[in-house]
Amino acid sequence: MGKSRKPISTRTPPVPSESHAEIDDWMRRVMPDLAPIVGYLDEAIRTAIPGLRYAVKWKKAYYGTPELGWVIEMVAYDVSVNVVFFGGADFDPPPPLGDTDRSRYVKVKTLEEAQRPEMRSWLERAGNVPGWL
């Protein structure tokens, strides 16, 4: 039997749900200026990765699959939306920010940034690499 992977955190992961309702509720509470960005990214994530499970914990939205674990975390701050790819270090090229373990992230400040081709590519790749189990 192979060596099991070390979890990326000592925190207890969110409990997954097949319902998107918790994410919908979370999106209603983000800063109004960021709502279009969050809405676009949420739709793009759901389009790019089939069979998603959802959760909200620590005021962050989580997207994952039963096979890969949590693959994306999205958090809306005052002026930006951070999209964390838990397996982002495996992407070629990886998202530009973060250098711990396998996670990489990108700060999105405008809808135009969310619509860039590299964001679409990272979202698609997230559905093919192990995340936070």
PyMOL commands that set and color helices and strands:
alter all, ss='L'
color gray80, all
select helices_A, chain A and resi 21-28+32-48+88-90+111-114+117-126
alter helices_A, ss='H'
color red, helices_A
select strands_A, chain A and resi 53-57+60-65+69-76+81-85+104-108
alter strands_A, ss='S'
color yellow, strands_A
deselect
rebuild
show_as cartoon
